[in-house]
Amino acid sequence: MFEPLKPCPFCGSDTPELRKHDSGEGWDLSWADVHCRVCEATIHKSARSALGKHVDEVVQRWNTRATDRLIDDMIRSLNAHRTIV
């Protein structure tokens, strides 16, 4: 099961949609995307592999925000300069 979708990072809509398609077994193409119904922003992943991997990846990419990385970098920097008293 994947984590809940965050609101759209572009328009703030809280109704993004997870869409997925599995053509079957073998070398058929499978894909998944997260799509904003308001501003049409979309993150898409397709390949000739298991659908479950695509779903996890697009949800993670949709939910990742630039500020998340910035905050993580700031915490690492502060921890690197922290002294134990």
Secondary structure by P-SEA (a helix, b strand, c coil): ccccccccccccccbbbbbbccccccccccccbbbbccccccccccccccaaaaaaaaaaaaaccaaaaaaaaaaaaaaaacccc
